[in-house]
Each structure stands twice: as C-alpha cells, then as structure tokens.
Amino acid sequence: MQILSLPVISRKFPIILLLLAMVISPVFAQQKLSRKERKAKEKEALTSRYFIEGTKLMALGDLEKSFFYLEKALELNPEEAAIHYKIAEIFTRANQAEKALPYAEKAVLLDGNNKYYALMVAEIYTKLNQPLKAAEILDRLTADGSSNQQYNLDLASIYLNSGEFDKALVVLNRAEEYYGVMEPITVQKQRIYLRKNDLNSALEEGKRLIEAKPGNPKYVLNLVEIYYNNNRKDEALELVSQEIEKYPNQPELQMAAHSLLKDKGLIEESTDYLLMAIASPDLDPEVKARAFSAQLEEFQTVERDELLDTMEVLLRKTEPENAAIFEALGDRKIKSGDQKEGLDLYKKSLDLNPKNAKILEQVILGSFGENPDFVSAERYTILGVDEFPQNAEFWFYDGIVKSAQKKDSLAVNSLSKAVELNAGKNQQLDQVAFGSLGSSLYNLNQKDSAFQYFEKALKLNPNDEQVLNNYAYFLSLEKRDLEKAKTMSEKVVRKFPDNGTFLDTHAWVLFQMGDFEGAKKYMDLAIKNEAEPSGVMLEHYGDILYHLGEKSEALSYWKKAAGSSEASEKLPLKIKNGKYHE
C-alpha cells in the first residue's frame, strides 16, 4: 500500500498571519469613524451639494430656487463666507440691495481678505445711494499702492460725484503713479482744478499729457479749448502753431488754426489753413462737411462764393462718395434755387446713408409739386417707414403717395398707421390723413367708413377744399345728401372759380339734383379752364347735353371721352346706342 504524503504546514505560518494583522489593523482602525465624525462629514457633503445646486440655478437665472438651496446650505453651515456672498448676489440681481447688504457684510466679516466680497459690499452701498460708504471700502482696497489699483478710477468717480474734490485728486494721483499719464485721469484732474478755479493747474495737466503722448492732436485740441474758453486765445493760437510746426500734416490742428485766426480777423491766413485741411484725405469727411456748411451760412459775398467754389472742388476730389459731403453740397444747390440738382445730391447722400430723416423728408416733399412724381416719391416714403418705423410723418407721406397712385388698400394701411402714431399731436397731419382715408376707403367700396372720415377731416378744418370737393363728388355719385353736397361744392367754387376739377364736381352735383341748366353752366366753365379736359369731364358734359335734348352734341362729347381710363363702363353703350345710360 502506497502511503500518501500530506503537506507539512510550516511553523512560520502563524507568524506571517500575525505580521499581516499588524500591518492591516491600523488601516481598519483609521476607516472606522466616530458617530460624531460621520455626522460632520455627512453635513459637509450635504452643504456642498446644496451650495453647488444653488450656484448652478443662479447661473441659469432661477433666483428663487437658487435662494432655496443656498439658504439650506447656510442653515447647515452659517459660518461659510461663500454662501453669504452668493445669497447677497441673488438679492443684488433681484434689485433688493437692502436685503443683500447684511449677507455681503457677513461674508466680509468671515473672510476679510477676499476682495470680491468687499467689492460686493461697495456695489450694494452704491445701489443704496450711500457712495461714501462704498468709497471707504474701495479706499481700503487701493490704499496700499501695490494691488487693486484698477479700482482707483471708480473711487475717484465716487468722490467727484460726491463733491469730495480733494480726495478725488489724491486717488487720481495714486492711479497716475500706477498707470502713468493717461487721458481719462488727466481730464478728471483738469475738471477738478477748473471747479476749484485753479486754471493754471488744469493747463499744466494738459501740457503734461501732450508731452507724454506727442503727436496726438486730440490732446492739443483739448488744451486749446481750455485756453479759448478762458479767454486766453493768443496762448491757444501759439500752442496750435507750435504743434503744426512739429507735425505739419495734422488737418485737425489746421482747422483749429483756421478758427482761431478767423476769430482774430485774420481772414486770409485763416482761409489758407481751412483749404489745407479740406484738401487733406486724413480729415474726417463730416468735419469737412460742417466746415462747408459753416461757410454757406456766412453772409453772401463774391468772396464767400469763390471760397465755396474752391472748397467744393476739393470736396469732390477728396471725398467722391460720402453721404455728409453730398448733403452739404445739396444744401448749397437748394439755397441757390437749383432744386433739382440739390435733390439729386440728397438722393446720392441717402443711397450711402438712409438714416437721415431731414433730407429724406426734403426729397419726398420735393417730389410733390406742379408735376408730382409719385412713383419716385414712393421709393423714398418706403425708405422712410423702413428706417423710421415710429415716425408718423413718413407713414403719412407713404399713404398719400399710395393713395395718389390708387393703391388704396396699401394707402389705408399706411394712413391708419400714421394716425395711430401721431396720436393727435399734429392736427394738420390727422386732418389730411382723414381726407385721404375717405377717398381710398370709397374706392375700396367702404362708403360709410369713407364718409365718416370725411366728417372727421371737416371737423378739424371745415374749409379744406380737397375734402369738400371729394366728399361732395362721392355723395353725388351715391345720389345721397345732395343738398349737403351742393352746399360743399358751392363753397369750393366760390373760393376757386377757375378750378376745372372743382367746377366739374359742382356741375355733377347739380346734374344729380336735376338742375341740368345749372350743370351745363358750370361744366362749360370747367372745360374752358382746362387745357386738356379729362375723360370724366367730357363724358359728364355729354350726359348733361343729352338731358338738355342736345343729343348729337352729347354723342360728340362721349366720343371725345372714348378711350380715357377715367371714363365710365357705360360710355361704350352711350356711344353705341346714342343715349344716356345710368
């Protein structure tokens, strides 16, 4: 029998187990926390979750829910500065500065080294209209001279607005040490010195800026303005002359020299500088345009016109495509009586810059006249309502030109918008708009509404001849209120006895009333006063003659009216049958 040998267990095994136990047991001991410690860890984790959720919801704009979670976080850890800060931020965003303040102040109390907490308190004091308390905080942040210097300008602004000029100067000097000589700082210091009637210090500040930033005409012009406003014009001119000598190709300084020399009565020298500046491609075109307009406003002389001629040549050469230049040149043409050329220049200006209500209106009104061009005008009325949709006048002009072109639905829309935007401010606009609405609504077969608008128009101006004429004519077509129509048309022809249109209306009212002799009398006058009588007049005259028994003469006038776009649908039947048809 074979004897199986069993493995021998080493005596060292228990020792190994003991060693392992010694190594492992401290780890197990570390992981085992007391109940109090576990509670603290759980509280810390829950606080963190509430804080993160609240912060996330604030970023999403849900302030109410954000406050809910942050308040829970604060209940768990009332000594955490960041939670107080975030709650203060919620109230600040909600424009509840008074509620925000205690939370922000608590955040600063808990963590006095966090500048953002301090800035929050300063912001809240500013919102609460306590700027000097905000200034105290900013002053503490910036006083050490090494950090947070970017807040000096804000601090200076607070002191300036509070009238604390000496404190503002201290802070601005501190900012200048940090940033160097800079325009915003210099300008603020100059303002303080001028308020303190310390003109020399203000001038010295300007000189320091010019020295620190050589070749910049803006700083020179700022100092020139101070000299000029304080009646030190010779020093202003000396400064400009010195700078032009150093930097001869600066047209802004040339313009300043022009103004100063002109002020001293040195016209020839002044003009030389003006023309040098205008000839420069570096001068802002709008400055050139204003200079041209300023000369245009001068008393008219041969010398002035010659100067304008020279300037115009230079402007057209250096600025061939500029809206302000075209406008200025257009102004000159209009003033000289060249309406067409002036309007053409205005149109070129609008092609480059349509946002010019003044010349846009002039172009539109210029299209109305003896031979109105409503098609051209409509291009600019559409531009007007597109660029200035809240301007009642442009909607009004658009409605008028559309009404004149028989675009009645569109006219009603534009005129109604004009009345809505006008809201009764311009009575004349309302009155004309009501009259035009009446005509367009009648053409759209909305007759009762049309007559209501005519009544509104006459209530504002009982003597408006266009409204009286149109109202009377439409009433005659409807054979309605003929006595009223007669009264209105009589009123118009008494005032305008040679107007063919008004005479035609009165004749037609009399015709509808059966007064054919009276109708013929006024229609005779209407046709005599028209170089080319309209088809409507000719047809109406034929109708009147037919009712007076003059049938062959009636047929003759009907035939003269044939082919006119204004003639009635019944005209072909009248000619064919040789008799009147309603």
Residue pairs with C-beta under 8 A, 6 or more apart in sequence:
33 41
43 76
43 77
44 77
46 76
47 73
47 76
47 77
47 80
50 69
50 70
50 72
50 73
50 76
51 69
51 70
51 73
51 80
51 82
51 83
51 86
53 69
54 65
54 66
54 67
54 68
54 69
54 70
54 73
54 86
55 66
55 70
55 86
57 63
57 65
57 66
57 69
58 66
58 70
58 86
58 89
58 90
58 93
63 90
63 93
63 94
66 86
66 90
67 87
67 90
70 83
70 86
70 87
70 90
71 87
73 80
73 83
74 80
74 83
74 84
74 87
77 83
79 110
80 110
81 106
81 107
81 108
81 110
81 111
81 114
81 117
82 107
84 103
84 104
84 106
84 107
84 110
85 103
85 104
85 107
85 114
85 116
85 117
85 120
87 100
87 103
88 100
88 101
88 103
88 104
88 107
88 120
88 124
89 100
89 120
90 100
91 97
91 99
91 100
91 103
92 100
92 104
92 120
92 123
92 124
92 127
95 127
97 124
97 127
97 128
98 128
100 120
100 124
101 121
101 124
101 125
101 128
104 117
104 120
104 121
104 124
105 121
107 114
107 117
107 120
108 114
108 117
108 118
108 121
111 117
112 118
115 141
115 148
118 137
118 140
118 141
119 137
119 141
119 151
121 134
121 137
122 134
122 135
122 137
122 138
123 134
125 131
125 133
125 134
125 137
126 134
126 158
131 158
131 161
131 162
132 158
132 162
132 164
134 158
135 155
135 158
135 159
135 162
135 164
135 167
138 151
138 154
138 155
138 158
139 155
139 171
141 147
141 148
141 151
142 148
142 149
142 151
142 152
142 155
142 171
142 174
145 174
145 177
145 178
149 174
149 175
149 178
149 179
152 171
152 172
152 174
152 175
152 178
153 172
153 175
153 184
153 185
153 188
155 171
156 168
156 171
156 172
156 175
156 188
157 188
159 165
159 167
159 168
159 171
160 168
160 188
160 191
160 192
165 192
165 195
165 196
168 188
168 192
169 189
169 192
172 185
172 188
172 189
172 192
173 189
175 185
176 182
176 185
179 185
180 212
181 208
181 209
181 212
181 213
183 209
183 213
183 218
183 219
186 205
186 206
186 208
186 209
187 222
189 202
189 205
190 202
190 205
190 206
190 226
193 199
193 201
193 202
193 205
194 202
194 226
199 226
199 230
202 226
203 223
203 226
203 227
206 219
206 222
206 223
206 226
207 223
209 219
209 222
209 223
210 216
210 219
210 220
210 223
210 243
213 219
214 246
215 246
215 247
217 243
217 247
217 250
217 252
217 253
218 252
220 239
220 240
220 243
220 253
220 256
221 252
221 253
221 256
223 239
224 236
224 239
224 240
224 256
224 260
227 233
227 235
227 236
227 239
228 236
228 260
233 260
233 263
233 264
236 256
236 260
237 257
237 260
237 261
237 264
240 253
240 256
240 257
240 260
241 257
243 250
243 253
244 250
244 253
244 254
244 257
247 253
249 280
249 282
250 282
251 276
251 277
251 280
251 282
251 283
252 277
252 283
252 287
254 273
254 274
254 276
254 277
254 280
255 273
255 274
255 277
255 283
255 287
255 291
257 270
257 273
258 270
258 271
258 273
258 274
258 277
259 270
261 267
261 269
261 270
261 273
262 270
271 307
274 291
274 311
275 310
275 311
275 314
277 283
277 288
277 291
278 288
278 291
278 292
278 311
278 314
278 315
278 318
279 314
279 318
280 318
281 318
285 319
285 322
285 324
285 325
286 324
288 315
288 318
288 319
288 324
288 325
289 315
289 322
289 324
289 325
289 327
289 328
290 328
291 311
292 308
292 311
292 312
292 315
292 325
292 328
292 329
292 332
293 328
293 331
295 304
295 307
295 308
295 311
296 308
296 328
296 331
296 332
296 335
298 304
308 332
312 329
312 332
315 325
315 328
315 329
316 325
316 329
319 325
321 352
322 352
323 349
323 350
323 352
323 353
323 356
324 349
324 353
326 345
326 346
326 348
326 349
326 352
327 345
327 346
327 349
327 356
327 359
329 345
330 341
330 342
330 343
330 344
330 345
330 346
330 349
330 359
331 342
332 342
333 339
333 341
333 342
333 345
334 342
334 343
334 362
339 366
343 362
343 363
343 366
346 359
346 362
346 363
346 366
347 363
347 380
349 356
349 359
350 356
350 359
350 360
350 363
350 380
350 383
354 360
354 383
354 386
354 387
355 387
357 384
357 387
357 388
357 391
357 394
360 380
360 383
360 384
360 387
360 388
360 394
361 384
361 393
361 394
361 397
363 380
364 377
364 380
364 381
364 384
364 394
364 397
364 401
365 397
367 373
367 374
367 376
367 377
367 380
367 401
368 377
372 404
374 401
374 404
374 405
375 405
377 397
377 401
378 398
378 401
378 402
378 405
381 394
381 397
381 398
381 401
381 402
381 414
382 398
384 391
384 393
384 394
384 397
384 398
385 391
385 394
385 395
385 398
385 414
385 417
388 394
390 421
391 421
392 417
392 418
392 419
392 420
392 421
392 422
392 425
392 426
392 429
393 418
393 426
393 429
395 414
395 415
395 417
395 418
395 421
396 414
396 415
396 418
396 422
396 429
396 432
396 433
398 414
398 418
399 411
399 412
399 413
399 414
399 415
399 416
399 417
399 418
399 433
399 436
399 437
400 411
400 415
400 432
400 436
402 408
402 410
402 411
402 414
403 411
403 415
403 436
403 439
403 440
406 443
408 440
408 441
408 443
408 444
409 440
409 444
411 436
411 437
411 440
412 437
412 440
412 441
412 444
415 433
415 436
415 437
415 440
416 437
418 429
418 433
419 429
419 430
419 433
419 434
419 437
422 429
422 430
422 433
424 430
427 460
430 456
430 460
431 457
431 460
431 461
431 464
432 457
432 464
434 453
434 454
434 456
434 457
434 460
434 467
435 453
435 454
435 457
435 464
435 466
435 467
435 470
437 450
437 453
438 450
438 451
438 452
438 453
438 454
438 457
438 467
438 470
438 471
438 474
439 450
439 470
439 474
440 450
441 447
441 449
441 450
441 453
442 450
442 451
442 470
442 474
447 474
447 478
450 474
451 471
451 474
451 475
454 467
454 470
454 471
454 474
457 464
457 467
458 464
458 467
458 468
458 471
461 467
463 491
465 492
465 495
465 496
465 502
468 488
468 489
468 491
468 492
469 488
469 489
469 492
469 501
469 502
469 505
471 485
471 488
472 484
472 485
472 486
472 488
472 489
472 492
472 505
472 506
472 509
473 485
473 489
473 505
473 508
473 509
475 481
475 482
475 484
475 485
475 509
476 482
476 485
476 505
476 508
476 509
476 511
476 512
479 512
482 509
482 512
482 513
485 509
485 512
486 506
486 509
486 510
486 513
489 502
489 505
489 506
489 509
490 506
492 499
492 502
492 505
492 506
493 499
493 502
493 503
493 506
493 522
496 502
497 503
497 525
498 529
499 529
500 525
500 526
500 527
500 529
500 530
500 533
500 537
501 526
503 522
503 523
503 525
503 526
503 529
504 522
504 523
504 526
504 534
504 536
504 537
504 540
506 522
507 518
507 519
507 520
507 521
507 522
507 523
507 526
507 540
507 544
508 519
508 540
510 516
510 518
510 519
510 522
511 519
511 540
511 543
511 544
511 547
516 544
516 547
516 548
517 548
519 544
520 541
520 544
520 545
520 548
523 537
523 540
523 541
523 544
526 533
526 537
527 533
527 537
527 538
527 541
530 537
534 564
534 566
535 561
535 563
535 564
535 565
535 566
535 567
536 561
536 564
536 566
536 567
538 557
538 558
538 560
538 561
538 564
539 557
539 558
539 561
539 564
539 567
539 568
539 571
539 574
541 557
542 553
542 554
542 555
542 556
542 557
542 558
542 560
542 561
542 574
543 554
543 574
543 580
544 554
545 551
545 553
545 554
545 557
546 554
546 579
546 580
547 580
551 578
551 579
554 580
555 574
555 575
555 578
558 571
558 574
558 575
559 575
561 567
561 571
562 571
562 572
562 575
570 581
570 582
573 581
574 580
574 581
